[in-house]
Amino acid sequence: MRDPLALLSATVVLAAAVLTSGAAQAAPDSAAAPAAVGAVAPPHTEPRVTAPPVPQPTPFKEAPLRTATGRTAAPPDFGPGERVLSAYHRGKLSRDDAVRYGLGAVRSPRSVPAHLRPTGAIHDPQRYLTYLSMLAASADPEAARTIAPDVAVPAGAATAADYDDCAAEPYDYLGVTYRCRASAGEFLVLYNIAGGGRPGIPADANPNGRAKAVQHLLNALSIAVDEYREMGYPLPVRDGKPWVLVYGVDEIPLVGGAGLPIDAPFVLPFGLNQQATMLVPNGQDDWDYLPRHELFHVMQYQYWDRSDVGLDYLALFVGGKEFGSMNWWMEATAEWATRQTYARAPYVPIPGEEKLYARNVYDVLSKPGAALNSWGGLGGGPQYGAFLLPTYLTEQVDASFVRRTWDSIRNHDHLPIEAIRHTAEGYGLNFADMLLNYHIANYRLAKANAAPAPTVDAWRIYGYADSDASLWRSNLTGASGTSGDTLGGARPARKSHSTPAGAQAEYQDILRKGGAVYHDFRAVKNSGDASCGYCSTLMVDTTRDANRRSAVVVWSPTGSTGTLATYPSIHTVRHPDAGGLITVPDFAYPMVATLVTTWTELDIHSADADSSPKTFTTNVESVLPLTARSCALRPLSVRSVETTVEPEGAFNRYAASTPDGWTGGDSTYSVKLPDGRIVWLFSDTWMGPLNSDGTRPVSAPLVNNTFVVQNGGSFTTYQGGTAGAPRALMPPSGPGKWYWVGDGHLSGGQLQVVYQEYERFGSGAWDWRFNRNVVANFALSNLRTPVSVRELPSASGVAWGSGLLPASRSGDGYTYVYGVDDSPINKQMRIARVYGSDLANGTWQYHTPWGWTLREQNSRNLLTGIANEYSITPWGGQFLLLSQDSTEAFSGQINAWTSCSPYGPFTQKTPVYRMPEPGPYGSYWNPDVISYNAHVHPALSSGDTFIASYNVNSMDTRVSPDADHYRDPGIYRPRFFRFVLG
């Protein structure tokens, strides 16, 4: 035996002891009732017999059993009255004595020392026998004899007609005398014939005198072993040591009467002839199905190297999480293997028994959100319906997939989930993707139709080739949550939703690891855009989650309008884009689109997987197609460009003369007020005064945002704080945060300005990031203090307010809000809109290629190459977009595009002006100088003539008289130019 601290080598498997509860006996819609366990009779109630001398335990000096973590292992819980195994786990009893006394303690308590006799009921006798059997596997042969004696086939008869199963010598095993023995090849069946109040196999016999049920048992074993061996599963032939099935094991008998009941078939890992043994209670009558199922458990035990069983492993396995985790795969693959024997050798001696393997499929498909490896306890539960998983895996890969999982269990100490993943990786497969496809196949429960050419085999992964799929469906018919609906036929439990155009909903689904959820979205008749057959676009936001896989299956309507075929063909399968959004265009009645989503994170322990729920959120919306505006786009050409135009000179003069106002800044948005004043909106702003020589003192304050109000030729700076200690006009919401200005407009008689809040997350120069968008309202009579500050949508991470197109100029009553999906280069446009002019109280809609959505996260990028600030301006019945080019870093190029609508598409990209200042070869001959963020000022523009500005800055951030911002304050000021379009 290996060091008990080393967990069983490959046997993890089997400690498979786990193994074995036999075929499930409960009908799919019933729960198996726990067996009542009889109590051991107290000593004073036993018959007064003369007992032989009680042998005393062999002295045992080994240290207490310890786990790999160093803690003392807890023994399996077989009830408070069980004392033998408790003593063994405390190091007070040897393994041989534990085996010797373990069975004796319940069969004949007086045969063991008094301090080891049970004082109460034994819990779970099946598991108790299994545990003793595992210990016996490496115990002394004499000690193990009580549970693993030898038994031989009966002597042959001269002729078949002379052979009598029940003429053989009676054989005692586990307290029962078996009077009949039947053998065929390498199998032996011990049994009794029912009669005279004695249970057993029915007396109905063949003409040769052998009970028909026994002949079925032997035939089934013979067929199954041949098929299992051809599939690559080992079962050695041992001369004189047949594999045994014992029919009639109802209890572990106790002295004085009632025994501990055994109520389901199971396999002892180490029984008759020192090998795995099938034990079947009386009353079991699935004569053909049952031996096929139980024999596969015998096959599974061949992946267990007995010499590798460590004491601590046994304790943890049979008493801990590993038991159910292993039994899940034991039963799932046993049901799968049973099905294979019928499919490979389609001889069915007892019609109907070939269907029994699938009777528990409801336990899986009625609760698809349960853990993939959910376990329901011995003798019944979802593990029996989980044959679907090995069926799917072998169909998608090859017939050896299941056997390779058992190789992995044996060779790598894997529990089943580890073994399945390991095997999938060996085939070069992504198991997370395979898991999603498995759940799609479970939804279809039919053969997947062929995909369109040239990928006609591409959809094989979405269905089952097994002809028994119709049987699986029939086992769901009429059951709660799985009955037929719009798509026809029985399917896994799902949620069905009528989804008219304009609908929006959020769904919360609770899944366990490896589980799935199904949502059917049904288009509504005469709902949508009439011009496309009442269509819309279905948008399903599955969110970005590394442990979530989702797809939408779109079913093809067939026949007359308004009908779907039963189990219709797949029209297409759509997967999420990089943002987690799945779109279904042309969503129209009678279309049904099914969302399948699964939690791909798995847990090797069934108990952990079942007890760790997670909520997944899905947002669904059906949007109308965009209504394109038509116009004749004017050819876009630049007739002339004039630089250094007003108000550039006015700003320079103001900076030179102000005692405490603006001396430089960036952003440079403008809003014209009803009284003719122009409010210039600036982000970072240097405050005055300048030195007499025009330089900036190193003590000059820099604030994050200001207004400069132009009234005719005069300028006034509005900031927070005082003239001597200026602060940002829009004060920060907390430490390490600040606001930079976006565009502004007039709303309800007030100035409404969008601000983007940024925050620091480290000490580095670039350790800051976008946080959120807000909008501030200012009374026109007091531009120094906001009347209100309210949050704007920020969930998508888009900095809204790069530009505004007010409702007064958009032509359709909407205010358009432009944003940027930021990146170092190739920045991308986002568009939103609000009906009317109030950005704070209006309902925001977001542009997508499919329509306007109410969900910000569904918005999508529209144009690549714009800057953080840009402008959209009406021009001759169309709209002009002006922006710096961001397809290269710090580009000096300013481009224009045009569109018939405020939301594009923007085309006719045309160069307008190249900013001369930036870079080592720019007008400053300074590599630190940059220019950026060009936009048009509508209040200064008219007709084909536009006034635009851009910002110039320096990356030289030193606080020193010779630093750029101090030696030359003119660098950090807007430049204005005029251009005329032809």
Residue pairs with C-beta under 8 A, 6 or more apart in sequence:
1 138
1 307
1 309
1 310
1 311
2 9
2 307
2 308
2 310
3 310
4 65
4 66
4 310
4 311
4 312
4 313
5 66
5 67
5 68
5 310
5 312
6 68
6 310
7 68
7 310
7 312
7 313
7 316
7 413
8 15
8 308
8 309
8 310
8 313
8 317
8 413
9 305
9 308
9 413
10 303
10 304
10 305
10 308
10 409
10 410
10 411
10 412
10 413
11 303
11 304
11 305
11 308
11 309
11 313
11 410
11 413
12 313
12 317
12 322
12 326
12 409
12 413
12 414
12 415
13 300
13 303
13 304
13 326
13 406
13 409
13 410
14 269
14 300
14 301
14 303
14 304
14 326
14 409
15 134
15 304
15 309
15 313
15 314
15 317
15 318
15 322
15 326
16 269
16 300
16 301
16 303
16 304
16 326
16 330
16 409
17 130
17 131
17 133
17 134
17 269
17 314
17 317
17 318
17 323
17 326
18 317
18 318
18 322
18 323
18 324
18 325
18 326
18 327
18 330
19 130
19 267
19 269
19 297
19 300
19 301
19 326
19 327
19 330
20 126
20 130
20 266
20 267
20 268
20 269
20 297
20 327
20 330
21 126
21 264
21 265
21 266
21 327
21 331
21 378
21 379
22 264
22 265
22 266
22 267
22 278
22 280
22 290
22 293
22 294
22 297
22 379
23 264
23 265
23 286
23 289
23 290
23 293
23 294
23 334
23 335
23 338
23 356
23 384
24 32
24 331
24 359
24 360
24 379
24 380
24 381
24 384
25 32
25 263
25 264
25 284
25 379
25 380
26 32
26 360
26 379
26 380
27 359
28 359
28 360
28 361
28 362
28 363
28 385
28 475
28 479
29 362
29 479
31 380
32 377
32 379
32 380
32 381
35 125
35 261
35 263
36 261
37 79
37 121
37 122
37 123
37 124
37 125
37 260
37 261
38 121
38 251
38 254
38 258
38 259
38 260
38 261
39 81
39 120
39 121
40 81
40 106
40 109
40 117
40 118
40 119
40 120
40 121
40 122
40 254
41 254
41 255
41 256
41 257
41 258
43 109
43 110
43 117
45 256
46 109
46 110
46 255
46 256
47 255
47 256
51 110
51 111
52 111
54 110
54 111
54 112
54 113
54 114
55 100
55 113
56 113
57 92
57 93
57 94
57 97
57 101
57 113
57 116
58 94
58 96
58 97
60 91
60 92
60 93
60 94
60 97
62 91
62 94
63 91
64 72
64 89
64 90
64 91
65 72
65 73
65 89
65 91
65 311
65 312
65 315
66 72
66 73
66 312
67 73
67 312
67 315
67 316
68 312
73 89
73 311
73 312
73 315
73 316
74 89
74 315
74 319
74 320
75 85
75 86
75 88
75 89
75 315
75 319
76 85
76 127
76 131
76 315
76 318
76 319
77 123
77 319
78 85
78 122
78 123
78 124
78 127
78 128
78 131
79 120
79 121
79 122
79 123
80 119
80 120
81 118
81 119
81 120
81 121
81 122
82 105
82 118
82 122
82 123
82 128
83 105
83 115
83 116
83 117
83 118
83 119
84 93
84 98
84 101
84 102
84 105
84 112
84 116
85 98
85 102
85 131
87 93
87 98
87 115
87 116
88 94
88 95
88 97
88 98
88 135
89 315
93 101
93 116
95 135
95 138
95 139
95 143
95 311
96 139
96 140
96 142
96 143
97 143
98 132
98 135
98 139
99 132
99 135
99 136
99 139
99 143
99 144
99 146
99 147
100 143
100 146
101 112
101 113
101 116
102 128
102 132
102 135
103 132
103 146
103 147
103 252
104 111
104 112
104 146
105 112
105 116
105 117
105 118
106 118
106 122
106 252
106 254
106 259
106 260
107 175
107 252
107 253
107 254
107 255
108 255
109 117
109 118
109 254
109 255
110 117
110 255
121 260
122 128
122 252
122 260
124 378
125 251
125 252
125 260
125 261
125 262
126 262
126 264
126 266
126 378
126 379
127 318
127 323
127 378
128 252
128 260
129 147
129 252
129 262
129 268
129 279
130 266
130 268
130 269
130 318
131 314
131 318
132 147
133 147
133 148
133 268
133 269
133 270
133 271
134 269
134 270
134 309
134 314
134 318
135 314
136 143
136 144
136 147
136 148
136 270
137 144
137 269
137 270
137 306
137 309
138 306
138 307
138 309
141 274
144 270
144 274
147 268
147 270
147 271
148 270
148 271
148 272
148 273
148 274
149 173
149 272
150 241
150 272
150 273
150 274
151 171
151 173
151 181
151 188
151 190
151 242
151 244
151 272
151 273
152 240
152 242
153 181
153 183
153 188
153 242
154 165
154 167
154 168
154 169
154 181
154 183
155 168
156 163
157 163
157 164
160 208
161 208
163 208
163 209
163 210
164 209
165 180
165 181
165 182
165 191
165 209
165 210
165 211
165 214
166 179
166 180
166 193
168 179
168 180
168 181
170 177
170 178
170 179
171 177
171 178
171 181
171 190
172 178
173 190
173 246
173 272
174 246
174 249
174 252
174 253
175 251
175 252
175 253
175 259
176 192
176 248
176 249
176 253
177 192
178 190
178 191
178 192
178 246
178 248
179 192
179 193
180 190
180 191
180 192
180 193
180 201
180 211
180 214
181 188
181 189
181 190
181 191
182 188
182 189
182 191
182 210
182 211
182 214
182 215
182 217
182 218
183 189
183 218
183 242
184 218
184 219
184 221
184 222
185 222
186 225
186 237
186 238
186 242
186 243
187 218
187 221
187 222
187 225
187 242
187 243
187 244
187 245
188 242
188 243
188 244
188 245
189 214
189 217
189 218
189 244
189 245
189 246
189 247
190 244
190 245
190 246
190 247
190 248
191 200
191 201
191 211
191 214
191 246
191 247
191 248
192 198
192 199
192 200
192 201
192 247
192 248
193 200
193 201
193 202
193 203
193 211
194 200
194 201
194 202
194 203
194 282
195 203
199 248
199 250
199 282
199 283
200 247
200 248
200 282
201 211
201 213
201 214
201 247
201 248
202 211
202 212
202 213
203 211
204 211
204 212
204 213
205 211
205 212
206 212
206 215
212 287
213 285
213 287
216 287
216 288
216 349
216 350
217 245
217 247
217 287
217 290
217 291
219 288
219 349
220 287
220 288
220 289
220 290
220 291
220 292
220 349
221 243
221 245
221 291
221 292
221 295
223 292
223 341
223 345
223 347
224 291
224 292
224 295
224 296
224 338
224 341
225 235
225 295
226 345
227 340
227 341
227 344
227 345
228 235
228 295
228 296
228 299
228 337
228 341
229 235
230 344
231 337
231 340
231 399
231 403
232 400
232 403
233 296
233 299
233 302
233 403
233 406
234 299
234 302
235 243
235 298
235 299
235 302
236 302
238 273
238 275
241 273
241 274
241 275
242 273
243 273
243 275
243 276
243 277
243 278
243 295
243 298
244 271
244 272
244 273
244 277
244 278
245 277
245 278
245 280
245 291
245 294
246 272
246 277
246 278
246 279
246 280
247 280
247 282
247 284
248 280
248 281
248 282
249 262
249 279
249 280
249 281
250 259
250 261
250 262
250 281
250 282
251 258
251 259
251 260
251 261
251 262
252 259
252 260
252 262
253 259
254 260
262 279
262 281
263 281
263 379
264 281
264 378
264 379
265 278
265 279
265 280
265 281
265 284
265 290
265 293
265 294
266 279
266 294
266 297
266 378
267 276
267 277
267 278
267 279
267 294
267 297
267 298
267 301
268 276
268 277
268 279
269 276
269 301
269 304
270 276
270 306
271 277
271 279
276 297
276 298
276 301
276 302
278 291
278 294
278 295
278 297
278 298
280 290
280 294
284 290
286 353
286 356
287 350
287 353
288 348
288 349
288 350
288 353
288 354
289 338
289 350
289 353
289 354
289 356
289 357
292 337
292 338
292 341
292 342
293 334
293 335
293 337
293 338
293 357
294 334
296 333
296 334
296 337
296 338
297 330
297 334
299 337
300 330
300 333
300 334
300 406
303 406
303 407
303 409
303 410
304 410
305 410
316 322
317 323
317 326
321 605
321 606
321 607
321 608
322 415
322 605
324 375
324 377
324 605
324 606
324 607
325 373
325 375
325 415
325 416
325 417
325 604
325 605
325 606
325 607
326 415
326 416
327 375
327 378
327 383
328 373
328 374
328 375
328 383
328 386
328 416
328 606
329 373
329 383
329 405
329 416
329 419
329 420
330 383
331 383
331 384
331 386
332 383
332 384
332 386
332 387
332 389
332 390
333 387
333 390
333 402
333 405
333 406
335 357
335 358
335 360
335 384
335 385
335 386
335 387
336 357
336 387
336 390
336 391
336 394
336 402
337 402
338 356
338 357
339 357
339 358
339 387
339 391
339 466
339 468
342 348
342 354
342 357
343 466
343 468
348 354
355 468
355 471
357 387
358 385
358 387
358 468
358 471
358 472
358 475
359 384
359 475
360 380
360 381
360 382
360 384
360 385
361 385
361 387
361 388
361 472
361 475
361 476
362 385
362 475
362 476
362 479
362 482
363 376
363 381
363 382
363 384
363 385
364 370
364 382
364 385
364 386
364 388
365 385
365 388
365 442
365 445
365 472
365 476
365 482
365 491
365 492
365 493
366 476
366 479
366 480
366 481
366 482
366 492
366 493
367 374
367 382
367 493
368 439
368 442
368 492
368 493
368 494
368 515
368 516
368 517
368 518
369 509
369 510
369 511
369 512
369 515
369 516
369 517
370 382
370 512
370 515
370 610
371 512
371 513
371 514
371 515
371 603
371 606
371 609
371 610
372 389
372 417
372 435
372 513
372 514
372 515
372 602
372 609
373 386
373 416
373 417
373 514
373 602
373 603
373 606
373 609
374 381
374 382
374 383
374 386
374 512
374 606
374 609
374 610
375 381
375 382
375 383
375 606
375 607
375 610
376 382
376 383
388 438
388 442
388 472
389 438
390 401
390 402
391 464
391 466
392 438
392 441
392 442
392 464
393 401
393 402
393 420
393 424
393 434
393 438
394 400
394 401
394 402
395 464
395 465
395 466
396 434
396 437
396 460
396 461
397 424
397 427
397 429
401 423
401 427
404 423
404 426
405 416
405 419
405 420
405 422
405 423
406 419
408 414
408 418
408 419
408 422
408 423
409 415
409 416
409 419
412 418
412 419
412 422
414 422
415 604
415 605
416 604
417 602
417 603
417 604
418 604
420 431
421 431
421 602
424 430
424 431
424 434
425 431
431 600
432 549
432 600
433 549
434 461
435 514
435 549
435 598
435 600
436 516
436 549
436 550
436 551
436 596
436 598
436 600
437 461
437 462
439 516
439 518
439 596
439 598
440 461
440 462
440 551
440 553
440 573
440 596
441 448
441 461
441 462
441 463
441 464
442 492
442 516
443 491
443 492
443 494
443 518
443 553
443 594
443 596
444 462
444 463
444 464
444 553
444 567
444 570
445 464
445 469
445 472
445 473
445 489
445 490
445 491
445 492
445 567
446 463
446 464
446 469
446 470
446 473
446 567
447 463
447 464
447 465
447 469
448 459
448 460
448 461
448 462
448 463
448 570
449 459
449 463
449 569
449 570
450 456
450 457
450 459
451 457
451 458
451 459
451 570
459 570
459 573
462 553
462 570
462 573
463 469
473 489
473 490
473 491
474 490
475 490
476 482
476 483
476 490
476 491
476 492
477 483
477 484
477 490
478 490
479 490
481 493
481 494
482 490
482 491
482 492
482 493
483 490
484 490
484 491
485 491
485 496
485 520
486 496
486 520
486 522
486 564
486 590
486 592
487 520
487 555
487 564
487 566
487 567
487 568
487 592
487 594
488 564
488 565
488 566
488 567
488 568
489 566
489 567
491 518
492 518
493 518
494 517
494 518
494 519
494 520
494 594
495 507
495 517
495 518
495 519
495 520
496 519
496 520
496 522
497 505
497 519
497 520
497 521
497 522
497 620
498 522
498 524
499 521
499 522
499 523
499 524
499 538
499 587
499 620
499 622
500 523
500 524
500 527
500 528
500 622
501 524
501 527
501 528
501 529
501 534
501 536
501 622
501 623
501 624
502 527
502 536
502 622
502 623
502 624
503 620
503 621
503 622
504 619
504 620
504 621
504 622
504 854
504 855
505 619
505 620
505 621
506 617
506 618
506 619
506 620
507 519
507 617
507 618
507 619
507 620
508 615
508 616
508 617
509 517
509 597
509 615
509 616
509 617
509 618
510 613
510 614
510 615
510 616
511 517
511 598
511 599
511 613
511 614
511 616
512 599
512 609
512 610
512 612
512 613
512 614
513 599
513 601
513 602
513 603
513 609
513 612
513 614
514 598
514 599
514 600
514 601
514 602
514 609
515 598
515 599
516 596
516 597
516 598
516 599
517 595
517 596
517 597
517 598
517 616
518 594
518 595
518 596
519 594
519 595
519 618
519 620
520 592
520 593
520 594
521 538
521 540
521 587
521 592
521 593
521 594
521 595
521 620
521 622
522 590
522 591
522 592
523 536
523 538
523 587
523 588
523 589
523 590
523 591
523 592
523 622
524 589
525 534
525 562
525 589
525 590
526 534
526 589
527 534
527 536
527 589
528 534
528 535
528 536
528 587
528 588
528 622
528 624
529 535
529 536
529 624
529 625
532 586
532 588
532 625
533 586
533 588
534 588
534 589
535 585
535 586
535 587
535 588
535 625
536 587
536 588
536 622
536 623
536 624
536 625
536 851
537 583
537 584
537 585
537 586
537 587
537 622
537 623
537 624
537 625
537 848
537 850
537 851
538 552
538 583
538 584
538 587
538 593
538 620
538 621
538 622
539 581
539 582
539 583
539 584
539 620
539 621
539 622
539 623
539 848
539 850
539 853
539 855
539 858
540 550
540 552
540 581
540 582
540 583
540 584
540 595
540 618
540 619
540 620
541 580
541 581
541 582
541 618
541 619
541 620
541 621
541 855
541 857
541 858
542 548
542 550
542 576
542 580
542 581
542 582
542 595
542 597
542 618
543 580
543 616
543 617
543 618
543 619
543 857
544 578
544 579
544 580
545 580
545 616
547 599
547 600
547 601
548 597
548 598
548 599
548 600
548 616
549 597
549 598
549 600
550 575
550 576
550 580
550 582
550 595
550 596
550 597
550 598
551 573
551 574
551 575
551 576
551 582
551 595
551 596
552 573
552 574
552 582
552 584
552 593
552 594
552 595
552 596
553 570
553 573
553 593
553 594
553 596
554 570
554 571
554 572
554 573
554 574
554 584
554 591
554 592
554 593
555 564
555 568
555 569
555 570
555 571
555 591
555 592
555 593
555 594
556 568
556 569
556 570
556 571
557 563
557 564
557 565
557 568
557 590
557 591
558 564
558 565
558 568
558 569
559 565
561 590
562 589
562 590
563 590
564 590
564 592
574 582
574 583
574 584
575 582
576 582
577 583
579 857
579 860
581 857
581 858
581 860
582 595
583 848
583 850
584 591
584 593
585 850
587 593
587 622
595 618
595 620
597 616
597 618
599 614
599 616
602 609
603 609
603 612
619 855
619 857
619 858
621 853
621 854
621 855
621 858
623 848
623 850
623 851
623 852
623 853
624 851
624 852
625 850
625 851
626 849
626 850
626 851
626 852
626 903
628 900
628 901
629 900
629 901
630 900
631 877
631 878
631 900
633 878
633 898
633 899
633 900
633 907
633 908
634 875
634 876
634 878
634 898
634 981
635 908
635 982
636 896
636 897
636 898
636 908
636 910
636 981
637 910
637 981
637 982
638 896
638 910
638 911
638 912
638 913
638 979
638 980
638 981
638 982
639 944
639 979
639 980
639 981
639 982
640 979
640 980
641 912
641 913
641 977
641 978
641 979
641 980
642 977
642 978
642 979
643 975
643 977
644 975
644 976
644 977
645 947
645 976
645 977
645 978
646 976
647 710
647 940
647 976
648 949
648 973
648 974
648 975
648 976
650 710
650 713
650 715
651 662
651 708
651 715
651 973
651 974
652 970
652 973
654 661
654 662
654 708
654 715
655 662
655 663
655 664
655 688
655 690
655 969
655 970
655 973
656 690
656 694
658 688
658 689
658 715
658 717
659 688
659 689
659 723
660 687
660 688
660 689
660 717
660 723
660 724
660 726
661 687
661 688
661 708
661 715
661 716
661 717
662 682
662 685
662 686
662 687
662 688
662 706
662 708
662 715
662 717
663 686
663 687
663 688
663 689
663 690
663 696
663 700
663 969
664 685
664 686
664 965
664 969
664 970
664 971
664 972
664 973
665 682
665 683
665 684
665 685
665 686
665 706
665 708
665 972
665 973
665 974
666 682
666 683
666 684
666 932
666 933
666 951
666 953
666 972
666 974
667 681
667 682
667 683
667 740
667 741
667 869
667 933
667 951
668 680
668 681
668 682
668 933
668 935
668 949
668 950
668 951
668 974
669 680
669 681
669 741
669 742
669 743
669 744
669 869
669 935
670 678
670 679
670 680
670 681
670 937
670 939
670 940
671 678
671 679
671 681
671 744
671 745
671 746
671 751
671 753
671 939
672 678
672 679
672 938
672 939
673 679
673 746
673 751
673 780
674 746
674 780
675 780
676 711
676 712
677 709
677 710
677 711
678 709
678 710
678 939
679 707
679 708
679 709
679 710
679 744
679 751
679 783
680 707
680 708
680 709
680 710
681 705
681 707
681 741
681 743
681 744
681 753
682 705
682 706
682 707
682 708
682 741
683 704
683 705
683 740
683 741
684 702
684 703
684 704
684 705
684 740
685 702
685 703
685 704
685 705
685 706
685 717
685 719
686 696
686 700
686 701
686 702
686 965
686 969
686 972
687 700
687 701
687 702
687 703
687 717
687 719
687 726
688 700
690 696
690 697
690 969
691 697
694 969
695 961
695 966
695 967
695 968
695 969
696 965
696 966
696 967
696 969
697 966
698 959
698 960
698 961
698 966
700 966
701 725
701 726
703 719
703 720
703 721
703 726
703 727
703 728
703 729
704 728
704 730
704 732
704 738
704 739
704 740
705 728
705 729
705 730
705 738
705 739
705 740
705 741
705 755
706 717
706 718
706 719
706 728
706 729
707 717
707 718
707 719
707 729
707 783
708 715
708 716
708 717
708 718
709 715
709 716
709 718
709 783
718 729
718 783
718 784
719 726
719 727
719 728
719 729
720 726
720 727
720 728
720 729
720 730
720 731
720 784
721 727
728 738
728 739
729 784
730 739
730 741
730 753
730 755
730 776
730 786
730 789
732 738
732 739
733 757
736 759
736 760
737 757
737 758
737 759
737 760
737 771
738 757
738 758
738 759
739 755
739 756
739 757
739 758
739 774
740 755
740 756
740 758
741 753
741 754
741 755
741 756
742 753
742 754
742 755
742 756
742 773
742 799
742 800
742 801
742 802
742 804
742 869
743 753
743 754
743 801
743 802
743 803
743 804
743 818
743 869
743 871
744 751
744 752
744 753
744 754
744 804
745 751
745 752
745 804
745 806
745 815
745 837
746 752
746 806
746 808
746 837
747 777
747 815
747 837
747 838
747 839
748 837
748 838
749 780
750 777
750 778
750 779
750 780
750 787
751 777
751 778
751 779
751 780
751 783
752 775
752 776
752 777
752 778
752 837
752 838
752 839
752 840
753 775
753 776
753 778
754 773
754 774
754 775
754 792
754 800
754 801
754 804
754 817
754 839
755 773
755 774
755 775
755 776
755 801
756 770
756 772
756 773
756 799
756 800
756 801
757 770
757 771
757 772
757 773
757 774
758 768
758 769
758 770
758 771
759 768
759 769
759 771
760 767
760 768
761 767
761 768
761 769
765 957
770 797
770 799
770 822
771 794
772 791
772 792
772 794
773 791
773 792
773 793
773 794
773 799
773 800
773 801
774 789
774 790
774 791
774 792
775 789
775 790
775 792
775 839
775 840
776 786
776 787
776 788
776 789
777 786
777 787
777 788
777 840
778 785
778 786
778 787
779 787
788 840
790 840
792 800
792 839
792 840
792 844
793 800
793 832
793 844
793 856
794 800
794 856
795 856
795 857
796 830
796 856
796 857
796 859
797 821
798 819
798 820
798 821
798 830
798 856
798 859
799 819
799 820
799 822
799 868
800 817
800 818
800 819
800 830
800 832
801 817
801 818
801 819
802 818
802 819
802 820
802 866
802 867
802 868
802 869
802 870
803 818
803 869
803 870
803 871
803 872
803 935
804 815
804 816
804 817
804 818
805 815
805 816
805 818
805 872
805 873
805 874
805 879
805 902
806 815
806 837
807 813
807 814
807 815
807 835
807 836
807 837
808 837
809 873
809 874
809 938
810 816
810 874
810 902
811 874
811 902
812 902
813 835
813 836
814 833
814 834
814 835
814 836
814 902
815 833
815 834
815 835
815 836
815 837
815 839
815 842
816 831
816 832
816 833
816 872
816 902
816 903
817 831
817 832
817 833
817 834
817 839
817 844
818 829
818 830
818 831
818 832
818 870
818 872
819 829
819 830
819 831
819 832
820 827
820 828
820 829
820 830
820 866
820 867
820 868
821 827
821 828
821 829
821 830
821 861
822 868
824 889
825 886
825 887
825 888
825 889
826 864
826 865
826 886
826 887
827 864
827 865
827 866
827 867
827 868
827 886
828 861
828 862
828 863
828 864
828 866
829 861
829 862
829 863
829 864
829 866
829 870
829 904
830 846
830 847
830 859
830 860
830 861
830 862
831 846
831 847
831 859
831 862
831 902
831 903
831 904
832 844
832 845
832 846
832 847
832 856
832 859
833 844
833 845
833 847
833 852
833 902
833 903
834 842
834 843
834 844
834 845
835 842
835 843
836 842
843 854
844 854
844 856
845 852
845 853
845 854
846 852
846 853
846 854
846 855
846 856
846 858
846 859
847 859
847 860
847 862
847 903
848 858
848 859
848 860
849 860
853 859
862 903
862 904
862 905
862 906
863 881
863 897
863 904
863 905
863 906
864 887
865 883
865 885
865 886
865 887
865 895
866 881
866 883
866 884
866 886
867 883
867 884
867 885
867 886
867 932
867 933
867 934
868 932
868 933
869 932
869 933
869 934
869 935
870 881
870 882
870 883
870 884
870 933
870 934
870 935
871 881
871 882
871 883
871 935
871 936
871 938
871 948
872 879
872 880
872 881
872 902
873 879
873 880
873 882
873 936
873 938
873 941
873 946
874 880
875 898
875 944
875 981
876 944
878 898
878 899
878 900
879 898
879 899
879 900
879 901
879 902
880 896
880 897
880 898
880 936
880 946
880 981
881 896
881 897
881 898
881 899
881 906
882 894
882 895
882 896
882 912
882 934
882 935
882 936
882 946
882 948
883 894
883 895
883 934
883 935
884 891
884 893
884 894
884 895
884 915
884 931
884 932
884 933
884 934
884 950
885 891
885 893
885 894
885 895
890 918
890 919
890 930
890 931
890 932
892 914
892 915
892 916
892 917
892 918
892 919
892 922
892 931
893 911
893 914
893 915
894 911
894 912
894 913
894 914
894 915
894 934
894 948
894 950
895 909
895 910
895 911
895 912
896 908
896 909
896 910
896 912
896 981
897 906
897 907
897 908
897 909
897 910
898 906
898 907
898 908
899 905
899 906
899 907
912 979
913 934
913 948
913 977
913 979
915 931
915 934
915 950
915 952
915 975
916 922
916 923
917 923
917 924
917 929
917 931
917 952
917 975
918 929
918 930
918 931
918 952
919 927
919 929
919 930
920 926
920 927
922 929
924 971
926 954
926 964
928 954
928 955
928 956
928 964
929 952
929 953
929 954
929 955
929 964
929 971
930 952
930 953
930 954
930 955
931 950
931 951
931 952
931 953
931 975
932 950
932 951
932 953
933 950
933 951
934 948
934 949
934 950
935 948
935 949
935 950
936 946
936 947
936 948
937 947
937 948
937 949
940 947
941 947
944 980
944 981
944 982
945 978
945 979
945 980
946 978
946 979
946 980
946 981
947 976
947 977
947 978
948 976
948 977
948 978
948 979
949 974
949 975
949 976
949 977
950 974
950 975
951 974
951 975
952 971
952 972
952 973
952 974
952 975
953 971
953 972
954 964
954 965
954 971
954 972
956 963
956 964
956 965
957 963
957 965
959 966
960 966
961 967
964 971
965 971
965 972
